[in-house]
């Protein structure tokens, strides 16, 4: 088929129905299906790498449970990403010099005011939703060094499932959310200085590889939706799906040495309480998808 036509194109129904049927027949029944036990993320065996890739191929995400425990080596995330062709790290403002972000409570001027660096809950989102199309995030790794004393659980959801449920309701929802100007994140201005320009783009895109990418945040303030009835209906339907009891959301609490590697799936975080050792996770964001998925 032509490069710009994929099984997800609204005009290409037969291949879409085949893809949809296969996807819905393979929804994981429990979190355990996503788990891969490994020795050390820095040096995966061929069988460990293939087990992770196979889960990301099917469900866009995998959970790894490693033996490295609370080792604070940031190379754990970097070396893991390299196994899967992840090279283009996104150097977001909150990241360290090596482009790895320490997700922990931070109150310095650089991090103050940003919810990921607090103990507050975080609503449904994909990473880097405020990035430009040229810097869109397609994969990320979240590696746990130290969990919170209480709370800090994550919920995970494959964007493919959200796309299917929206399209089942009304293909017009997909058309609205693929509009090039459907969602705008206003500029980030601090003390009169623009730290990041406004970012406008679609919620759903389909790349030349035929795979879906999603850019979304469920925040209700500091976001501008395209002002038309189709967009309003599509956003309302999307929020209903995210909140529905039958949506196949997977929930987990990462423990030391555990992590998530994924093609930028939707995720949340609950409020948490630190113990004597603060909660610390490393986050690496990438502009590529996981190879072979």
Short mmCIF file of the C-alpha atoms (twelve columns), coordinates in Angstrom:
data_MODEL
# 
_entry.id   MODEL 
# 
loop_
_atom_site.group_PDB 
_atom_site.id 
_atom_site.type_symbol 
_atom_site.label_atom_id 
_atom_site.label_alt_id 
_atom_site.label_comp_id 
_atom_site.label_asym_id 
_atom_site.label_seq_id 
_atom_site.Cartn_x 
_atom_site.Cartn_y 
_atom_site.Cartn_z 
_atom_site.pdbx_PDB_model_num 
ATOM 1   C CA . UNK A 1   0.000   0.000   0.000  1 
ATOM 2   C CA . UNK A 2   1.192   3.612   -0.399 1 
ATOM 3   C CA . UNK A 3   3.448   4.782   2.389  1 
ATOM 4   C CA . UNK A 4   0.935   7.262   3.766  1 
ATOM 5   C CA . UNK A 5   -1.847  4.663   3.997  1 
ATOM 6   C CA . UNK A 6   -1.642  2.308   6.979  1 
ATOM 7   C CA . UNK A 7   -4.005  -0.109  8.741  1 
ATOM 8   C CA . UNK A 8   -4.881  2.793   11.044 1 
ATOM 9   C CA . UNK A 9   -5.969  5.108   8.232  1 
ATOM 10  C CA . UNK A 10  -9.674  5.905   8.440  1 
ATOM 11  C CA . UNK A 11  -9.988  5.189   4.716  1 
ATOM 12  C CA . UNK A 12  -8.463  1.727   5.026  1 
ATOM 13  C CA . UNK A 13  -11.089 -0.233  6.928  1 
ATOM 14  C CA . UNK A 14  -10.351 -3.879  6.094  1 
ATOM 15  C CA . UNK A 15  -6.713  -3.871  7.299  1 
ATOM 16  C CA . UNK A 16  -7.803  -1.846  10.325 1 
ATOM 17  C CA . UNK A 17  -10.442 -4.414  11.278 1 
ATOM 18  C CA . UNK A 18  -7.853  -7.192  11.064 1 
ATOM 19  C CA . UNK A 19  -5.431  -5.210  13.236 1 
ATOM 20  C CA . UNK A 20  -8.212  -4.357  15.692 1 
ATOM 21  C CA . UNK A 21  -9.337  -7.974  16.016 1 
ATOM 22  C CA . UNK A 22  -5.798  -9.184  16.679 1 
ATOM 23  C CA . UNK A 23  -5.159  -6.420  19.218 1 
ATOM 24  C CA . UNK A 24  -8.348  -7.019  21.188 1 
ATOM 25  C CA . UNK A 25  -7.759  -10.778 21.222 1 
ATOM 26  C CA . UNK A 26  -4.390  -10.252 22.905 1 
ATOM 27  C CA . UNK A 27  -5.114  -7.828  25.747 1 
ATOM 28  C CA . UNK A 28  -3.084  -8.914  28.805 1 
ATOM 29  C CA . UNK A 29  -5.250  -10.410 31.530 1 
ATOM 30  C CA . UNK A 30  -2.918  -9.363  34.332 1 
ATOM 31  C CA . UNK A 31  0.219   -7.383  35.031 1 
ATOM 32  C CA . UNK A 32  2.155   -10.645 35.357 1 
ATOM 33  C CA . UNK A 33  1.985   -11.147 31.585 1 
ATOM 34  C CA . UNK A 34  4.118   -8.029  31.095 1 
ATOM 35  C CA . UNK A 35  6.787   -9.012  33.628 1 
ATOM 36  C CA . UNK A 36  10.222  -10.191 32.526 1 
ATOM 37  C CA . UNK A 37  12.742  -11.278 35.138 1 
ATOM 38  C CA . UNK A 38  16.297  -10.269 34.247 1 
ATOM 39  C CA . UNK A 39  19.679  -10.265 35.960 1 
ATOM 40  C CA . UNK A 40  21.112  -6.860  35.013 1 
ATOM 41  C CA . UNK A 41  19.553  -4.318  32.607 1 
ATOM 42  C CA . UNK A 42  23.062  -3.195  31.616 1 
ATOM 43  C CA . UNK A 43  23.822  -6.563  30.033 1 
ATOM 44  C CA . UNK A 44  20.748  -8.425  28.840 1 
ATOM 45  C CA . UNK A 45  21.012  -11.954 27.553 1 
ATOM 46  C CA . UNK A 46  19.485  -12.582 24.083 1 
ATOM 47  C CA . UNK A 47  16.536  -14.375 25.667 1 
ATOM 48  C CA . UNK A 48  15.915  -11.565 28.162 1 
ATOM 49  C CA . UNK A 49  16.043  -8.936  25.411 1 
ATOM 50  C CA . UNK A 50  13.671  -10.890 23.195 1 
ATOM 51  C CA . UNK A 51  11.206  -11.423 26.048 1 
ATOM 52  C CA . UNK A 52  11.084  -7.658  26.670 1 
ATOM 53  C CA . UNK A 53  10.823  -6.870  22.957 1 
ATOM 54  C CA . UNK A 54  8.047   -9.424  22.475 1 
ATOM 55  C CA . UNK A 55  5.916   -7.780  25.151 1 
ATOM 56  C CA . UNK A 56  6.562   -4.305  23.755 1 
ATOM 57  C CA . UNK A 57  5.659   -5.585  20.295 1 
ATOM 58  C CA . UNK A 58  2.322   -6.908  21.546 1 
ATOM 59  C CA . UNK A 59  1.386   -4.360  24.209 1 
ATOM 60  C CA . UNK A 60  3.808   -1.423  23.699 1 
ATOM 61  C CA . UNK A 61  5.289   -1.983  27.158 1 
ATOM 62  C CA . UNK A 62  7.113   -4.404  29.414 1 
ATOM 63  C CA . UNK A 63  7.868   -4.526  33.125 1 
ATOM 64  C CA . UNK A 64  11.319  -5.768  34.046 1 
ATOM 65  C CA . UNK A 65  12.235  -7.122  37.456 1 
ATOM 66  C CA . UNK A 66  16.007  -7.114  37.841 1 
ATOM 67  C CA . UNK A 67  18.505  -8.218  40.459 1 
ATOM 68  C CA . UNK A 68  20.282  -4.834  40.705 1 
ATOM 69  C CA . UNK A 69  18.116  -3.687  43.629 1 
ATOM 70  C CA . UNK A 70  18.760  -0.140  44.843 1 
ATOM 71  C CA . UNK A 71  21.959  0.332   42.814 1 
ATOM 72  C CA . UNK A 72  21.886  4.086   41.916 1 
ATOM 73  C CA . UNK A 73  23.948  3.682   38.725 1 
ATOM 74  C CA . UNK A 74  22.256  5.816   36.035 1 
ATOM 75  C CA . UNK A 75  23.878  3.646   33.371 1 
ATOM 76  C CA . UNK A 76  21.244  1.031   34.178 1 
ATOM 77  C CA . UNK A 77  18.651  2.975   32.170 1 
ATOM 78  C CA . UNK A 78  21.081  4.084   29.464 1 
ATOM 79  C CA . UNK A 79  22.474  0.619   28.760 1 
ATOM 80  C CA . UNK A 80  19.001  -0.896  28.790 1 
ATOM 81  C CA . UNK A 81  17.827  1.592   26.178 1 
ATOM 82  C CA . UNK A 82  20.769  0.821   23.933 1 
ATOM 83  C CA . UNK A 83  19.698  -2.833  23.766 1 
ATOM 84  C CA . UNK A 84  16.543  -1.656  21.990 1 
ATOM 85  C CA . UNK A 85  17.939  0.976   19.648 1 
ATOM 86  C CA . UNK A 86  17.054  3.880   21.922 1 
ATOM 87  C CA . UNK A 87  19.713  6.548   21.361 1 
ATOM 88  C CA . UNK A 88  18.092  9.976   20.951 1 
ATOM 89  C CA . UNK A 89  17.570  11.100  24.527 1 
ATOM 90  C CA . UNK A 90  15.309  14.088  25.063 1 
ATOM 91  C CA . UNK A 91  17.146  16.748  27.056 1 
ATOM 92  C CA . UNK A 92  14.169  18.242  28.864 1 
ATOM 93  C CA . UNK A 93  14.805  21.134  31.297 1 
ATOM 94  C CA . UNK A 94  14.360  19.008  34.419 1 
ATOM 95  C CA . UNK A 95  16.885  16.388  33.330 1 
ATOM 96  C CA . UNK A 96  20.454  16.095  34.559 1 
ATOM 97  C CA . UNK A 97  23.438  16.806  32.306 1 
ATOM 98  C CA . UNK A 98  23.354  13.231  30.984 1 
ATOM 99  C CA . UNK A 99  19.684  13.730  29.932 1 
ATOM 100 C CA . UNK A 100 18.479  11.256  32.569 1 
ATOM 101 C CA . UNK A 101 15.884  12.747  34.921 1 
ATOM 102 C CA . UNK A 102 15.962  12.017  38.642 1 
ATOM 103 C CA . UNK A 103 12.266  11.829  39.516 1 
ATOM 104 C CA . UNK A 104 12.264  12.665  43.200 1 
ATOM 105 C CA . UNK A 105 11.060  15.549  45.359 1 
ATOM 106 C CA . UNK A 106 13.081  18.598  44.336 1 
ATOM 107 C CA . UNK A 107 12.341  22.156  45.429 1 
ATOM 108 C CA . UNK A 108 15.184  24.072  43.778 1 
ATOM 109 C CA . UNK A 109 14.415  26.858  41.313 1 
ATOM 110 C CA . UNK A 110 14.790  24.567  38.283 1 
ATOM 111 C CA . UNK A 111 12.205  22.038  39.481 1 
ATOM 112 C CA . UNK A 112 9.915   24.111  41.699 1 
ATOM 113 C CA . UNK A 113 6.333   24.217  40.455 1 
ATOM 114 C CA . UNK A 114 6.529   21.035  38.358 1 
ATOM 115 C CA . UNK A 115 4.335   18.228  39.702 1 
ATOM 116 C CA . UNK A 116 6.664   15.288  38.833 1 
ATOM 117 C CA . UNK A 117 9.140   16.666  41.392 1 
ATOM 118 C CA . UNK A 118 6.563   16.760  44.186 1 
ATOM 119 C CA . UNK A 119 4.654   14.070  46.072 1 
ATOM 120 C CA . UNK A 120 1.394   14.971  44.305 1 
ATOM 121 C CA . UNK A 121 -0.582  12.638  42.030 1 
ATOM 122 C CA . UNK A 122 -0.168  12.927  38.272 1 
ATOM 123 C CA . UNK A 123 -3.145  12.441  35.936 1 
ATOM 124 C CA . UNK A 124 -3.188  10.467  32.675 1 
ATOM 125 C CA . UNK A 125 -0.560  11.656  30.210 1 
ATOM 126 C CA . UNK A 126 2.070   10.584  27.752 1 
ATOM 127 C CA . UNK A 127 5.600   11.841  28.295 1 
ATOM 128 C CA . UNK A 128 6.671   15.034  26.550 1 
ATOM 129 C CA . UNK A 129 3.149   16.061  25.564 1 
ATOM 130 C CA . UNK A 130 4.387   19.682  25.520 1 
ATOM 131 C CA . UNK A 131 7.187   18.933  23.039 1 
ATOM 132 C CA . UNK A 132 7.068   20.027  19.415 1 
ATOM 133 C CA . UNK A 133 6.344   17.457  16.697 1 
ATOM 134 C CA . UNK A 134 10.053  17.488  15.848 1 
ATOM 135 C CA . UNK A 135 10.873  16.438  19.432 1 
ATOM 136 C CA . UNK A 136 7.984   14.061  20.062 1 
ATOM 137 C CA . UNK A 137 8.696   11.344  22.618 1 
ATOM 138 C CA . UNK A 138 8.144   7.823   21.292 1 
ATOM 139 C CA . UNK A 139 9.600   5.718   24.118 1 
ATOM 140 C CA . UNK A 140 10.671  6.000   27.723 1 
ATOM 141 C CA . UNK A 141 12.257  3.985   30.508 1 
ATOM 142 C CA . UNK A 142 11.295  4.461   34.147 1 
ATOM 143 C CA . UNK A 143 13.681  2.709   36.534 1 
ATOM 144 C CA . UNK A 144 13.130  2.475   40.292 1 
ATOM 145 C CA . UNK A 145 16.004  2.928   42.712 1 
ATOM 146 C CA . UNK A 146 13.980  3.603   45.872 1 
ATOM 147 C CA . UNK A 147 10.178  3.417   46.181 1 
ATOM 148 C CA . UNK A 148 8.148   5.659   48.462 1 
ATOM 149 C CA . UNK A 149 7.256   4.519   51.970 1 
ATOM 150 C CA . UNK A 150 3.614   4.572   50.840 1 
ATOM 151 C CA . UNK A 151 1.893   5.340   47.546 1 
ATOM 152 C CA . UNK A 152 3.577   6.247   44.292 1 
ATOM 153 C CA . UNK A 153 1.810   3.565   42.253 1 
ATOM 154 C CA . UNK A 154 1.608   3.853   38.482 1 
ATOM 155 C CA . UNK A 155 -1.246  3.001   36.145 1 
ATOM 156 C CA . UNK A 156 -0.394  2.035   32.553 1 
ATOM 157 C CA . UNK A 157 -2.573  1.932   29.442 1 
ATOM 158 C CA . UNK A 158 -1.736  1.027   25.855 1 
ATOM 159 C CA . UNK A 159 -2.758  3.949   23.557 1 
ATOM 160 C CA . UNK A 160 -3.754  1.429   20.853 1 
ATOM 161 C CA . UNK A 161 -6.669  0.354   23.051 1 
ATOM 162 C CA . UNK A 162 -7.795  3.949   23.549 1 
ATOM 163 C CA . UNK A 163 -7.672  4.510   19.784 1 
ATOM 164 C CA . UNK A 164 -9.789  1.395   19.170 1 
ATOM 165 C CA . UNK A 165 -12.418 2.325   21.732 1 
ATOM 166 C CA . UNK A 166 -12.690 5.863   20.394 1 
ATOM 167 C CA . UNK A 167 -12.978 4.672   16.808 1 
ATOM 168 C CA . UNK A 168 -15.603 2.109   17.837 1 
ATOM 169 C CA . UNK A 169 -17.671 4.949   19.304 1 
ATOM 170 C CA . UNK A 170 -17.308 7.248   16.324 1 
ATOM 171 C CA . UNK A 171 -14.535 7.548   13.699 1 
ATOM 172 C CA . UNK A 172 -15.144 11.310  13.859 1 
ATOM 173 C CA . UNK A 173 -13.432 11.266  17.267 1 
ATOM 174 C CA . UNK A 174 -10.248 9.984   15.650 1 
ATOM 175 C CA . UNK A 175 -10.503 12.531  12.855 1 
ATOM 176 C CA . UNK A 176 -10.854 15.352  15.390 1 
ATOM 177 C CA . UNK A 177 -7.946  14.165  17.527 1 
ATOM 178 C CA . UNK A 178 -5.690  13.834  14.494 1 
ATOM 179 C CA . UNK A 179 -6.195  17.466  13.541 1 
ATOM 180 C CA . UNK A 180 -2.893  19.322  13.381 1 
ATOM 181 C CA . UNK A 181 -4.157  22.057  15.734 1 
ATOM 182 C CA . UNK A 182 -6.349  20.072  18.120 1 
ATOM 183 C CA . UNK A 183 -4.274  20.506  21.308 1 
ATOM 184 C CA . UNK A 184 -2.132  23.443  22.390 1 
ATOM 185 C CA . UNK A 185 0.031   23.634  25.467 1 
ATOM 186 C CA . UNK A 186 0.622   27.338  26.181 1 
ATOM 187 C CA . UNK A 187 4.172   28.659  26.515 1 
ATOM 188 C CA . UNK A 188 6.019   28.188  29.780 1 
ATOM 189 C CA . UNK A 189 6.821   31.674  31.031 1 
ATOM 190 C CA . UNK A 190 8.660   32.216  34.314 1 
ATOM 191 C CA . UNK A 191 9.425   35.718  35.599 1 
ATOM 192 C CA . UNK A 192 8.686   37.156  32.169 1 
ATOM 193 C CA . UNK A 193 11.074  34.770  30.392 1 
ATOM 194 C CA . UNK A 194 9.719   32.239  27.883 1 
ATOM 195 C CA . UNK A 195 11.342  28.930  28.771 1 
ATOM 196 C CA . UNK A 196 9.325   26.952  26.217 1 
ATOM 197 C CA . UNK A 197 7.158   28.206  23.356 1 
ATOM 198 C CA . UNK A 198 3.555   27.131  22.850 1 
ATOM 199 C CA . UNK A 199 3.245   23.629  21.417 1 
ATOM 200 C CA . UNK A 200 0.382   22.789  19.066 1 
ATOM 201 C CA . UNK A 201 -0.298  19.439  17.447 1 
ATOM 202 C CA . UNK A 202 -2.479  16.340  17.180 1 
ATOM 203 C CA . UNK A 203 -3.274  13.823  19.898 1 
ATOM 204 C CA . UNK A 204 -2.927  10.828  17.568 1 
ATOM 205 C CA . UNK A 205 -0.414  10.452  14.758 1 
ATOM 206 C CA . UNK A 206 0.506   7.483   12.601 1 
ATOM 207 C CA . UNK A 207 4.089   7.371   11.391 1 
ATOM 208 C CA . UNK A 208 5.485   6.060   8.120  1 
ATOM 209 C CA . UNK A 209 6.088   2.777   9.974  1 
ATOM 210 C CA . UNK A 210 2.304   2.505   10.428 1 
ATOM 211 C CA . UNK A 211 2.478   2.664   14.229 1 
ATOM 212 C CA . UNK A 212 0.363   4.867   16.450 1 
ATOM 213 C CA . UNK A 213 1.827   7.631   18.614 1 
ATOM 214 C CA . UNK A 214 -0.152  9.587   21.194 1 
ATOM 215 C CA . UNK A 215 0.396   13.019  22.713 1 
ATOM 216 C CA . UNK A 216 -1.990  13.739  25.566 1 
ATOM 217 C CA . UNK A 217 -2.445  15.163  29.029 1 
ATOM 218 C CA . UNK A 218 -5.567  15.003  31.167 1 
ATOM 219 C CA . UNK A 219 -4.738  18.278  32.884 1 
ATOM 220 C CA . UNK A 220 -7.676  20.695  32.828 1 
ATOM 221 C CA . UNK A 221 -5.778  23.981  33.231 1 
ATOM 222 C CA . UNK A 222 -3.151  25.550  31.001 1 
ATOM 223 C CA . UNK A 223 -4.290  23.605  27.957 1 
ATOM 224 C CA . UNK A 224 -6.204  24.809  24.908 1 
ATOM 225 C CA . UNK A 225 -8.393  22.516  22.818 1 
ATOM 226 C CA . UNK A 226 -9.523  23.407  19.310 1 
ATOM 227 C CA . UNK A 227 -12.811 25.239  19.684 1 
ATOM 228 C CA . UNK A 228 -15.321 23.153  17.721 1 
ATOM 229 C CA . UNK A 229 -18.058 20.610  18.560 1 
ATOM 230 C CA . UNK A 230 -16.198 17.601  17.114 1 
ATOM 231 C CA . UNK A 231 -13.170 18.250  19.318 1 
ATOM 232 C CA . UNK A 232 -15.301 18.756  22.420 1 
ATOM 233 C CA . UNK A 233 -17.104 15.460  21.775 1 
ATOM 234 C CA . UNK A 234 -13.855 13.606  21.106 1 
ATOM 235 C CA . UNK A 235 -12.139 14.884  24.265 1 
ATOM 236 C CA . UNK A 236 -15.191 14.033  26.366 1 
ATOM 237 C CA . UNK A 237 -15.255 10.516  24.923 1 
ATOM 238 C CA . UNK A 238 -11.526 10.096  25.546 1 
ATOM 239 C CA . UNK A 239 -11.885 11.097  29.181 1 
ATOM 240 C CA . UNK A 240 -14.818 8.720   29.626 1 
ATOM 241 C CA . UNK A 241 -12.723 5.853   28.275 1 
ATOM 242 C CA . UNK A 242 -9.822  6.663   30.586 1 
ATOM 243 C CA . UNK A 243 -12.195 6.645   33.570 1 
ATOM 244 C CA . UNK A 244 -14.261 3.591   32.563 1 
ATOM 245 C CA . UNK A 245 -14.171 0.575   34.863 1 
ATOM 246 C CA . UNK A 246 -13.754 -1.840  31.934 1 
ATOM 247 C CA . UNK A 247 -10.734 -0.075  30.399 1 
ATOM 248 C CA . UNK A 248 -7.792  -2.525  30.701 1 
ATOM 249 C CA . UNK A 249 -5.594  -0.411  32.957 1 
ATOM 250 C CA . UNK A 250 -2.607  -2.117  34.572 1 
ATOM 251 C CA . UNK A 251 -1.491  -0.893  37.991 1 
ATOM 252 C CA . UNK A 252 1.794   -1.497  39.760 1 
ATOM 253 C CA . UNK A 253 4.198   -0.195  42.336 1 
ATOM 254 C CA . UNK A 254 7.799   -0.307  41.177 1 
ATOM 255 C CA . UNK A 255 10.276  -1.791  43.659 1 
ATOM 256 C CA . UNK A 256 14.078  -1.381  43.713 1 
ATOM 257 C CA . UNK A 257 15.585  -2.694  40.471 1 
ATOM 258 C CA . UNK A 258 12.225  -2.796  38.681 1 
ATOM 259 C CA . UNK A 259 11.271  -0.660  35.717 1 
ATOM 260 C CA . UNK A 260 9.009   0.070   32.776 1 
ATOM 261 C CA . UNK A 261 10.213  0.223   29.170 1 
ATOM 262 C CA . UNK A 262 7.581   1.271   26.658 1 
ATOM 263 C CA . UNK A 263 6.548   3.055   23.488 1 
ATOM 264 C CA . UNK A 264 5.336   6.079   25.492 1 
ATOM 265 C CA . UNK A 265 2.159   4.555   26.864 1 
ATOM 266 C CA . UNK A 266 -0.386  6.502   28.873 1 
ATOM 267 C CA . UNK A 267 0.399   6.497   32.583 1 
ATOM 268 C CA . UNK A 268 -0.445  8.067   35.946 1 
ATOM 269 C CA . UNK A 269 1.078   8.286   39.416 1 
ATOM 270 C CA . UNK A 270 -0.657  8.326   42.786 1 
ATOM 271 C CA . UNK A 271 0.300   10.603  45.668 1 
ATOM 272 C CA . UNK A 272 3.113   9.228   47.812 1 
ATOM 273 C CA . UNK A 273 4.781   9.628   51.199 1 
ATOM 274 C CA . UNK A 274 8.553   9.423   51.548 1 
ATOM 275 C CA . UNK A 275 10.299  7.427   54.244 1 
ATOM 276 C CA . UNK A 276 13.802  7.946   55.573 1 
ATOM 277 C CA . UNK A 277 15.147  7.511   52.034 1 
ATOM 278 C CA . UNK A 278 13.344  9.654   49.430 1 
ATOM 279 C CA . UNK A 279 11.564  8.014   46.517 1 
ATOM 280 C CA . UNK A 280 13.904  8.008   43.491 1 
ATOM 281 C CA . UNK A 281 13.247  6.868   39.955 1 
ATOM 282 C CA . UNK A 282 15.321  7.516   36.839 1 
ATOM 283 C CA . UNK A 283 13.482  8.499   33.665 1 
ATOM 284 C CA . UNK A 284 14.957  8.381   30.173 1 
ATOM 285 C CA . UNK A 285 12.885  9.753   27.281 1 
ATOM 286 C CA . UNK A 286 13.599  8.922   23.651 1 
ATOM 287 C CA . UNK A 287 12.559  10.188  20.245 1 
ATOM 288 C CA . UNK A 288 12.603  6.703   18.703 1 
ATOM 289 C CA . UNK A 289 10.303  3.719   19.172 1 
ATOM 290 C CA . UNK A 290 11.730  0.519   20.571 1 
ATOM 291 C CA . UNK A 291 13.293  -1.311  17.621 1 
ATOM 292 C CA . UNK A 292 11.460  -4.362  16.373 1 
ATOM 293 C CA . UNK A 293 8.109   -3.279  17.764 1 
# 
